[in-house]
Amino acid sequence: MRIAFVNPNLAHDYDVDTPFDAPLPGSESAQVYLAIALAKRGHDVAVFSGTSRAPGKRRGVFQDRWAGNLSGAFDAVFLTSAADEIAGLRANLGDTPIWAWQHNVFVPGTEEEKALKNLKHPRDRIMCVSNWHAANYKAYGVDGERIDVLRNAIGPRFETLFEPGESIVLHKRTRAAFTSVPYKGLRQALSFFKTLHAARPELVLDVFSSFDFYPPNNLFRHQPSWMMLQTEAKLSPGVVYHGNVPQPQLAEALKKALLLFYPNVAAETSSIAVMEAMAAGCVVITTAMGALPETVGEHGILAPVVGNNIDPDAYIGAARAIAAAFADDDQTLAARLRKQVDWVTANYRWDIRAAECEALIKRPV
């Protein structure tokens, strides 16, 4: 089959090599990894983005800068967070199925809302990344009959961090990590870690978080509140600020981290950051916001949230308990981590998602 992946944001200069060499947000990384996985299944796959590199085939995928339209016949087209582009593409694509591959929660009062609620062709589709995500869209009046769910997965480097049967806990150190974008809980993480660090001074919090991997036209990058938070992260005792780092470096850091310290305050639609931390053998301590319970399954610790307020005692208490178990060489912790890594690497891989995506494309109308 001939399959196209399109991100029309020309300000975002990335291509199929980028997530292997440099930091890249989750939705763009997912686009690239799925494209490569489908190419490995024998399909003719192309990615169109804001790349400044010359067109050509890399990692089995044709890559080119988006020029505003697609030429030739395609069996499927996936638009990354660009539902408003469907109508324009439809005129040139006949009956080709087009998926608006959404990654964020539904935002009412936008052009995207109009596009998602006014899909016309029977093969205009929406792709969500979790059951919670699909339910969120339906709750705002999006036609559920047009929604498909294709979950996210872990980056390839996270699939092979540990050998089968290898002890996970032997690689761990007294380190915690925050790896998501700042607005999803970095302020809370710094506040909670201050209390945790006073009780467990051996713990270090590594902050792998920034808005720098977003395109230059992203509004978050220029907010003064973010600059102040970044400064706080750099100056807080026991905290090491790294910013965004390439996937290989992040994977090696998380392999040594005991905790994913993620007091999330935003409704997650999936969370690749959580998936990858689980694959790296981190105990994920987060909240029951959005799709996070669905993502972690039986393998995370979810602190209660009342309104938008996380119970700090419950959150910090959970982190202290894991730190104590690690210090005491608790074998229950070792077994827990091995079970978690096995589960994630068996369920959250892009080759699995590629097979599921292929089935969606081949499904009768």
C-alpha positions, 0 to 999 in steps of 0.5 A: 500500500502507498501511505502518506503521513502529513504535518503541515506545520512548516515551522517544524523542521524535522524528518525521519532521522530526527527522533533518533538524533535529537529531541522531538515531541511525542506526536511527531515522534509517533508519526515517524516511528509508525511510518518506519514500522509500516515501511518495514512491513513492505509498504510504500510510505512517505512523510511530509513535514517542515523538513529543510532537507532535500527530498529522498528516502531514509530509513525506508521512508520517502521524506519531503517538505510539505508543499500543500497537496499530495500528488498521485494515488494513496491508499491512506493519508494520516494528518498529524493534528491538522483536521482542517486540512482534510477538506482541501485534500479530499478534492485530490484524493478521491475515496482515499481514507484520510485520518485526522490523527489527533493527540490533544484533548478536544478544544471547543471554539476552534477551527479544529472543532468545526473541521472535526464536526463537519467531516463529509466523506464516508472515509473522513476519519479521526484517529485518537490515541486511547479509549479515554481520548475517544470518549473525550471527543464524543463528549463534545459532540464528535461523531463516534462512528468516525473515530478509531483508536490507535495507541501510542508506543515506545521509541525503538531504543526503549524496546531493548534496554534490558535482556530477557530475565535480567534484573531491572533493579540492579541498574537503578540508582537513587534518582527520580526523573521528570520527562514531560513538557513543563505545563503537565506538572513540572511546577508541582514536581519541583514543589513536591520534590522539595519535601521529598528531598528533605526526607530522603536527601539521597534522592536526585531529581533529573529534569528532562523538560523544556519547550525548546523542541517545539517549533519556533512559532509555539507560544509556550516557548516565549512565556515569562512564567516558563522562564521563571520555572526553568530558573527554579529548576536550575537552582533547586537543591537536589535537582539537575536540569537537563532540558530536552535530550535525544532519545538515546541519552534519555533512555540511558538516564531512565534506565538508571532512574528509580522513579518517574516523578510525574505529578501530572495536572493536565488531562493526558490522552496517552503519554508516551513519556509514561510508556517509555519510563515504564519500559526503562523500569521506572516506578511511575508515580503520577495522577489519575488524570485523563488516560493515565490509568489506561496507560499504566494499567496495573503498573503505576501509582496514581495519586488522587486528584480533587478538582485540579489539586493533587493530594501532596501527602499521598504523592510524596508518601508513595515516592518515599515508600518506593525509595525506602523499598529500594534502600532496603533491597526489597525483592518485591520491588525487583519483581514488580519492575521486571513484570512491568518491563515485560508487559510494556515491551510486549504491548507498546511497540510500533511494530504492533501498532503498524499491524493494527494501522494496516488493519484499519486501512484495509477495513471495508467501508 
